Amino acid sequence: MAKSRQGLLLFAILTGTFLVPVNSTMIAVGLPSIAESLNSDLIHTSWVVTIYLIVMTTFQPIAGKLGDLYGNRQTFLLGMLLFLIASVGCIAAGGLLGLSVFRALQALGGALASPNASAILRFAIPKEQMGRTFGLFGLSMGLGAAIGPLIGAFLISLWGWTSIFWINIPFASLSFVLSWLVLPKSESRPASAVDVPGSVLLALGLVTLILLSTHAEYANVWTVGLLLLVILLFVLQEGRCKEPLIQFALFKKRMFTSANVSILLANAIMYSTILVMPILLQRDLHLPIKTIGWLMFAFSLCMSLCSWLGGYMSDRIGKDKTVLLSFVISGLAAASYLGIYPYHSLLYLCLVFILGGVGSGIGTAAMQTASLQAVAKELAGSASGIFLTFRYIGGMIASVLVSLLVDYRLLFTMLIGFAILGIPVSLGLLDSTGHQVRRERQDTGG
């Protein structure tokens, strides 16, 4: 593929996928305005955020499998079209129920687009450029999440809460049209049937897990029992299905397993930081909200920039060394969090947040590249969906830990433990000479 067309392909994909994290965080600042406009309370209005998380987490592995069966290009285009239609629907929604329905449809579009965007890049980008490409992909997604609240606050202050959905329309339209023109056609496998029972069981299990993680009132012996039963039934279903939704055989590959465990640990560290720091800085250190906001933005910005840098590093020094470095830095950052209590000067806080952002960002591109290179190209969508699910599960682990641990010193100690655990896991990504990547691809027929 010519470099100009390759650049246009990357621009088309990033323009669309950038909207997914933006819409995940941008709406948070608009909840009071939405509640007031729709005559609702904040508790019920917050479901427009929760429903987005539930649908995104539930459907990404299913969407990745659909892309493998019916074509990644077609599935990505369908996702962007749904995202565009849903954004228009959110603007026109006259009540909270309608807005929640269109937010779910918006998340479904994002879930269809995200894993298949990664799969398309796996096909279209030369192997030696994949690290830097996914570094740029991570930079785009990270910046989207970081600047979402800033964009939302700016738009709402000028034109009201519906403007946060208006902004999607030109970008989603541009992404759809460009993608239609430049994305390579991928072969579909329509003869294979979708694993409907497995999809239903996976969706039920993930929804239960999310509710247990985010809404403590649902945590009881019945919901925990339901979750365990669903997990058991899902494993049995995938074992006897000819075309399983999740091929557990993929986890026999050391690189694939290491990549997914790495992103789970890294996201548990990152989301714990994002969730706990605003509480700690406001409740214990009594810092102004504006100062806390700038510190969190510095963390997110460093994470995004280092995701891009880490992509280049993984191509040059290897994915294993890059991920190893990320866990070492994250461990040092978590140890530094313990020093916030005795040393809480603004300079110390800035240095700690920058260190944490570097550690959280620098290894993500290497992890994503490894998860895709470990499997044959025709399984890239499934691999990407699994990877994104592990990423979300890491976030759920963080949510549970933050809600359960009153003493944040214990939480920070656990984060150090996660980082230490990540060091041997990173050795499974060993590819400094490229031999293991080729070996993995030969094993899968890639």
PLY file of the C-alpha trace (Angstrom):
ply
format ascii 1.0
element vertex 446
property float x
property float y
property float z
element edge 445
property int vertex1
property int vertex2
end_header
0.00 0.00 0.00
1.34 3.42 -0.98
2.36 5.66 1.92
-0.18 8.36 0.97
-3.04 5.86 0.91
-1.77 4.28 4.13
-1.77 7.69 5.81
-5.29 8.41 4.56
-6.46 5.02 5.87
-5.00 5.77 9.29
-6.59 9.23 9.31
-10.00 7.77 8.39
-9.83 5.21 11.21
-8.50 7.59 13.86
-11.10 10.25 13.03
-13.85 7.77 13.86
-12.36 5.86 16.77
-11.28 9.11 18.46
-14.98 9.82 19.05
-15.46 6.67 21.16
-13.40 7.75 24.22
-14.42 11.40 23.77
-18.09 10.45 24.12
-17.27 8.22 27.08
-15.87 11.09 29.18
-17.35 14.22 27.59
-20.89 13.54 28.78
-19.89 13.38 32.46
-19.68 17.17 32.76
-23.09 17.49 31.10
-25.04 15.31 33.54
-26.36 18.21 35.67
-27.51 20.08 32.55
-29.12 16.96 31.10
-30.88 16.16 34.39
-32.26 19.68 34.62
-33.34 19.78 30.97
-35.08 16.39 31.08
-36.61 16.94 34.55
-34.72 14.02 36.08
-32.37 13.51 39.02
-28.62 12.86 38.79
-28.88 9.25 39.96
-31.16 8.25 37.09
-29.38 10.51 34.61
-26.06 8.82 35.37
-27.38 5.76 33.56
-26.56 7.46 30.24
-22.93 6.97 31.31
-23.40 3.45 32.75
-25.29 2.14 29.70
-22.45 3.29 27.45
-19.92 1.35 29.56
-22.10 -1.77 29.66
-22.68 -1.92 25.90
-19.07 -1.09 25.01
-17.70 -3.79 27.31
-20.28 -6.41 26.35
-20.22 -6.12 22.58
-16.54 -5.56 21.76
-15.55 -9.27 21.80
-18.74 -10.10 19.87
-17.99 -7.32 17.36
-14.45 -8.59 16.86
-15.79 -12.05 16.02
-18.38 -10.57 13.63
-15.57 -8.75 11.86
-13.65 -12.00 11.41
-16.74 -13.72 10.02
-18.26 -11.01 7.82
-15.36 -8.67 7.15
-13.63 -6.07 9.33
-14.24 -3.29 6.78
-18.00 -3.92 6.65
-18.29 -4.17 10.43
-16.28 -0.97 10.99
-18.44 0.93 8.48
-21.62 -0.37 10.14
-20.27 0.79 13.50
-19.54 4.31 12.26
-22.96 4.53 10.61
-24.69 3.45 13.83
-22.60 5.95 15.81
-23.64 8.74 13.45
-27.36 7.83 13.55
-27.27 7.46 17.34
-25.65 10.89 17.77
-28.53 12.45 15.81
-30.97 10.45 17.94
-29.37 11.73 21.17
-29.94 15.31 19.97
-33.60 14.61 19.17
-34.33 12.56 22.30
-37.14 14.14 24.25
-36.67 12.22 27.48
-34.20 10.26 29.57
-35.40 6.88 28.24
-34.91 7.94 24.62
-31.49 9.42 25.39
-30.43 6.21 27.16
-31.57 4.09 24.19
-29.60 6.20 21.71
-26.58 6.23 24.01
-26.72 2.42 23.99
-26.91 2.47 20.19
-23.99 4.93 20.12
-21.95 2.56 22.28
-22.92 -0.35 20.03
-21.54 1.60 17.06
-18.33 2.29 18.97
-18.06 -1.36 20.01
-18.41 -2.49 16.40
-15.83 0.04 15.19
-13.03 -0.21 17.79
-11.86 -3.87 17.56
-12.29 -3.93 13.80
-10.25 -0.75 13.44
-7.36 -2.58 15.12
-7.90 -5.62 12.90
-7.83 -3.47 9.75
-4.53 -1.94 10.84
-3.19 -5.46 11.42
-3.91 -6.23 7.75
-2.90 -2.92 6.21
0.23 -1.85 8.13
3.63 -3.52 7.60
4.82 -5.50 10.62
7.82 -3.24 11.21
5.51 -0.19 11.52
2.83 -1.73 13.74
4.31 -0.54 17.04
4.42 3.13 16.04
1.00 2.84 14.37
-0.64 1.49 17.51
1.30 4.08 19.48
-0.44 6.75 17.42
-3.72 4.86 17.85
-3.20 4.87 21.62
-2.27 8.57 21.56
-5.53 9.35 19.77
-7.68 7.27 22.14
-5.90 8.57 25.24
-6.17 12.20 24.17
-9.83 11.64 23.40
-10.49 10.45 26.95
-8.32 13.22 28.44
-9.80 16.18 26.59
-13.37 14.88 26.57
-14.37 16.74 29.77
-12.66 19.94 28.56
-14.45 19.79 25.19
-17.73 18.99 26.91
-17.46 21.89 29.35
-16.61 24.31 26.52
-19.47 23.19 24.26
-22.09 23.08 27.01
-21.16 26.55 28.25
-21.70 27.95 24.74
-24.57 25.97 23.21
-26.05 23.62 25.84
-25.77 19.87 26.38
-27.01 18.78 22.93
-23.89 20.35 21.41
-21.78 17.44 22.73
-23.63 15.23 20.25
-23.69 17.76 17.40
-19.87 17.73 17.39
-19.92 14.01 16.49
-21.77 14.46 13.22
-19.07 16.05 11.00
-16.30 13.77 12.33
-18.34 10.56 12.11
-19.49 11.50 8.61
-15.94 12.24 7.48
-14.68 8.95 8.93
-17.48 6.97 7.27
-16.96 8.51 3.80
-13.16 8.23 3.89
-13.32 4.68 5.24
-15.73 3.69 2.49
-13.24 4.97 -0.07
-9.88 3.80 1.29
-10.33 0.78 3.59
-9.18 -2.43 1.90
-11.87 -4.97 1.20
-11.62 -7.97 3.49
-12.90 -11.42 2.75
-15.87 -12.57 4.78
-16.72 -16.07 5.97
-20.55 -16.05 5.78
-20.79 -19.82 5.90
-19.86 -19.76 9.58
-22.63 -19.16 12.08
-22.43 -16.67 14.92
-22.26 -18.27 18.36
-25.57 -16.88 19.60
-25.74 -18.82 22.92
-22.14 -17.85 23.68
-22.87 -14.21 22.83
-25.90 -14.16 25.15
-23.96 -15.79 28.00
-20.99 -13.44 27.54
-23.27 -10.40 27.49
-25.13 -11.58 30.62
-21.86 -12.28 32.44
-20.26 -8.95 31.58
-23.40 -6.98 32.46
-23.53 -8.73 35.84
-19.82 -8.08 36.40
-20.19 -4.38 35.54
-23.19 -3.94 37.85
-21.31 -5.65 40.67
-18.33 -3.36 40.04
-20.16 -0.05 39.72
-23.34 -0.42 41.81
-22.75 -1.87 45.28
-26.49 -2.26 45.87
-26.56 -5.15 43.39
-23.86 -7.11 45.23
-25.42 -10.09 47.00
-25.16 -13.87 47.05
-27.66 -14.22 44.19
-25.83 -11.97 41.72
-22.46 -13.51 42.58
-23.97 -16.98 42.14
-25.48 -15.91 38.80
-22.10 -14.65 37.62
-20.35 -17.92 38.52
-23.08 -19.98 36.84
-22.91 -17.90 33.66
-19.10 -18.24 33.54
-19.41 -22.03 33.84
-22.08 -22.23 31.12
-20.05 -19.94 28.84
-16.91 -22.08 29.15
-18.93 -25.24 28.41
-20.62 -23.59 25.41
-17.34 -22.37 23.91
-15.79 -25.80 24.35
-18.44 -27.54 22.24
-19.12 -24.79 19.68
-17.60 -25.23 16.18
-17.10 -21.47 15.77
-16.66 -20.21 19.36
-16.95 -16.55 20.22
-13.72 -16.74 22.21
-11.20 -19.38 21.20
-9.61 -20.42 24.47
-6.89 -22.17 22.46
-5.49 -18.70 21.71
-4.47 -18.43 25.37
-2.08 -21.34 24.88
0.10 -18.87 23.02
2.40 -17.20 25.49
2.57 -13.89 23.64
-1.22 -13.58 23.37
-1.80 -14.45 27.04
0.98 -12.15 28.23
-0.38 -9.23 26.17
-3.88 -9.59 27.63
-2.73 -10.08 31.23
-0.41 -7.09 30.79
-3.20 -4.75 29.68
-5.42 -5.98 32.52
-2.73 -5.19 35.12
-1.79 -1.88 33.46
-5.40 -0.70 33.28
-6.02 -1.71 36.89
-3.12 0.55 37.89
-4.16 3.38 35.57
-7.87 3.44 36.46
-7.12 3.13 40.18
-5.05 6.29 39.84
-7.75 8.13 37.91
-10.52 7.08 40.31
-8.79 7.53 43.65
-6.66 10.65 43.19
-9.48 13.21 42.92
-10.95 11.82 46.15
-7.62 11.73 47.96
-6.53 15.21 46.89
-9.88 16.80 47.73
-10.80 14.89 50.88
-7.41 14.55 52.57
-5.30 17.37 51.10
-8.16 19.87 50.54
-6.85 20.98 47.16
-9.03 23.19 44.92
-11.03 21.40 42.22
-9.26 23.40 39.50
-5.82 22.25 40.72
-6.99 18.65 40.85
-8.35 18.95 37.32
-5.03 20.21 35.97
-3.11 17.44 37.75
-5.38 14.79 36.27
-5.07 16.38 32.84
-1.27 16.28 33.17
-1.49 12.57 34.00
-3.72 11.85 30.99
-1.64 13.97 28.63
1.63 12.26 29.64
-0.07 8.88 29.28
-1.27 9.70 25.77
2.04 11.14 24.56
3.98 8.22 26.00
1.64 5.77 24.30
2.84 7.27 21.01
6.47 7.21 22.17
6.11 3.63 23.39
4.98 2.55 19.94
8.26 3.72 18.45
10.21 2.12 21.30
8.54 -1.26 20.80
9.60 -1.27 17.14
13.20 -0.43 18.08
13.96 -2.26 21.34
11.22 -4.89 21.39
7.80 -5.22 22.96
9.07 -7.14 25.98
11.54 -4.43 27.03
9.00 -1.65 26.45
6.32 -3.34 28.58
8.90 -4.24 31.23
9.90 -0.56 31.41
6.26 0.49 31.73
5.70 -1.77 34.75
8.93 -0.64 36.40
7.92 3.02 36.02
4.34 2.27 37.15
5.72 0.51 40.24
7.88 3.53 41.07
4.87 5.80 40.54
2.69 3.70 42.86
5.44 3.80 45.50
5.55 7.58 45.04
1.79 7.75 45.67
2.51 6.61 49.22
4.68 9.71 49.62
1.77 12.05 48.87
0.72 11.97 52.52
3.98 13.31 54.03
5.15 15.23 50.92
2.19 16.96 49.30
3.79 20.02 47.75
2.48 20.94 44.31
5.89 20.20 42.76
5.94 16.70 44.25
2.38 16.06 43.06
3.24 17.19 39.52
6.26 14.90 39.38
4.25 11.96 40.73
1.44 12.43 38.22
3.88 12.79 35.32
5.65 9.58 36.40
2.34 7.77 36.68
1.25 8.96 33.24
4.52 7.81 31.66
4.23 4.36 33.23
0.59 3.93 32.22
1.11 5.00 28.62
4.44 3.74 27.44
3.60 0.04 27.21
0.05 0.02 25.77
1.00 0.05 22.08
3.43 -2.85 22.60
0.75 -4.86 24.40
-1.81 -4.29 21.65
0.67 -5.07 18.89
1.69 -8.30 20.62
-1.90 -9.47 21.03
-2.50 -9.08 17.28
0.83 -10.45 16.06
0.37 -13.58 18.17
-2.59 -14.77 16.05
-3.27 -15.37 12.37
-4.59 -12.35 10.48
-8.04 -13.86 9.99
-8.45 -13.92 13.80
-7.36 -10.30 14.28
-10.88 -9.07 15.06
-11.45 -11.69 17.75
-8.02 -11.01 19.25
-8.70 -7.28 19.34
-12.11 -7.79 20.96
-10.57 -10.00 23.66
-7.80 -7.47 24.25
-10.30 -4.61 24.69
-12.38 -6.74 27.07
-9.34 -7.44 29.24
-8.66 -3.69 29.22
-12.17 -2.98 30.52
-11.95 -5.75 33.12
-8.79 -4.09 34.45
-10.84 -0.92 34.89
-13.54 -2.85 36.73
-10.96 -4.33 39.10
-9.82 -0.79 39.86
-13.40 0.31 40.51
-13.94 -2.55 42.99
-10.65 -1.91 44.81
-11.31 1.82 45.16
-14.78 1.19 46.56
-13.65 -1.52 49.01
-10.37 -0.10 50.34
-10.93 2.81 52.69
-7.20 3.16 53.41
-5.67 4.20 50.10
-2.20 3.29 51.36
-3.25 -0.35 51.05
-4.52 0.34 47.53
-1.20 1.91 46.50
0.64 -1.10 47.97
-1.54 -3.39 45.85
-0.71 -1.30 42.77
2.98 -1.86 43.49
2.18 -5.58 43.61
0.41 -5.38 40.22
3.46 -3.68 38.73
5.82 -6.31 40.17
3.56 -9.07 38.81
3.69 -7.39 35.40
7.48 -7.74 35.18
7.56 -11.55 34.65
4.41 -11.30 32.51
6.23 -8.91 30.16
8.84 -11.60 29.46
6.16 -13.47 27.52
6.33 -10.72 24.87
9.95 -11.52 24.05
10.52 -10.65 20.39
13.65 -8.52 20.34
14.93 -10.47 17.33
11.52 -11.14 15.80
11.96 -14.94 16.09
9.11 -15.49 18.47
6.68 -13.43 16.38
7.44 -15.55 13.33
7.14 -18.71 15.39
3.75 -17.64 16.75
2.50 -16.79 13.26
3.67 -20.14 11.88
1.81 -21.93 14.66
-1.42 -20.19 13.67
-0.94 -20.32 9.95
-0.46 -16.50 9.83
0 1
1 2
2 3
3 4
4 5
5 6
6 7
7 8
8 9
9 10
10 11
11 12
12 13
13 14
14 15
15 16
16 17
17 18
18 19
19 20
20 21
21 22
22 23
23 24
24 25
25 26
26 27
27 28
28 29
29 30
30 31
31 32
32 33
33 34
34 35
35 36
36 37
37 38
38 39
39 40
40 41
41 42
42 43
43 44
44 45
45 46
46 47
47 48
48 49
49 50
50 51
51 52
52 53
53 54
54 55
55 56
56 57
57 58
58 59
59 60
60 61
61 62
62 63
63 64
64 65
65 66
66 67
67 68
68 69
69 70
70 71
71 72
72 73
73 74
74 75
75 76
76 77
77 78
78 79
79 80
80 81
81 82
82 83
83 84
84 85
85 86
86 87
87 88
88 89
89 90
90 91
91 92
92 93
93 94
94 95
95 96
96 97
97 98
98 99
99 100
100 101
101 102
102 103
103 104
104 105
105 106
106 107
107 108
108 109
109 110
110 111
111 112
112 113
113 114
114 115
115 116
116 117
117 118
118 119
119 120
120 121
121 122
122 123
123 124
124 125
125 126
126 127
127 128
128 129
129 130
130 131
131 132
132 133
133 134
134 135
135 136
136 137
137 138
138 139
139 140
140 141
141 142
142 143
143 144
144 145
145 146
146 147
147 148
148 149
149 150
150 151
151 152
152 153
153 154
154 155
155 156
156 157
157 158
158 159
159 160
160 161
161 162
162 163
163 164
164 165
165 166
166 167
167 168
168 169
169 170
170 171
171 172
172 173
173 174
174 175
175 176
176 177
177 178
178 179
179 180
180 181
181 182
182 183
183 184
184 185
185 186
186 187
187 188
188 189
189 190
190 191
191 192
192 193
193 194
194 195
195 196
196 197
197 198
198 199
199 200
200 201
201 202
202 203
203 204
204 205
205 206
206 207
207 208
208 209
209 210
210 211
211 212
212 213
213 214
214 215
215 216
216 217
217 218
218 219
219 220
220 221
221 222
222 223
223 224
224 225
225 226
226 227
227 228
228 229
229 230
230 231
231 232
232 233
233 234
234 235
235 236
236 237
237 238
238 239
239 240
240 241
241 242
242 243
243 244
244 245
245 246
246 247
247 248
248 249
249 250
250 251
251 252
252 253
253 254
254 255
255 256
256 257
257 258
258 259
259 260
260 261
261 262
262 263
263 264
264 265
265 266
266 267
267 268
268 269
269 270
270 271
271 272
272 273
273 274
274 275
275 276
276 277
277 278
278 279
279 280
280 281
281 282
282 283
283 284
284 285
285 286
286 287
287 288
288 289
289 290
290 291
291 292
292 293
293 294
294 295
295 296
296 297
297 298
298 299
299 300
300 301
301 302
302 303
303 304
304 305
305 306
306 307
307 308
308 309
309 310
310 311
311 312
312 313
313 314
314 315
315 316
316 317
317 318
318 319
319 320
320 321
321 322
322 323
323 324
324 325
325 326
326 327
327 328
328 329
329 330
330 331
331 332
332 333
333 334
334 335
335 336
336 337
337 338
338 339
339 340
340 341
341 342
342 343
343 344
344 345
345 346
346 347
347 348
348 349
349 350
350 351
351 352
352 353
353 354
354 355
355 356
356 357
357 358
358 359
359 360
360 361
361 362
362 363
363 364
364 365
365 366
366 367
367 368
368 369
369 370
370 371
371 372
372 373
373 374
374 375
375 376
376 377
377 378
378 379
379 380
380 381
381 382
382 383
383 384
384 385
385 386
386 387
387 388
388 389
389 390
390 391
391 392
392 393
393 394
394 395
395 396
396 397
397 398
398 399
399 400
400 401
401 402
402 403
403 404
404 405
405 406
406 407
407 408
408 409
409 410
410 411
411 412
412 413
413 414
414 415
415 416
416 417
417 418
418 419
419 420
420 421
421 422
422 423
423 424
424 425
425 426
426 427
427 428
428 429
429 430
430 431
431 432
432 433
433 434
434 435
435 436
436 437
437 438
438 439
439 440
440 441
441 442
442 443
443 444
444 445
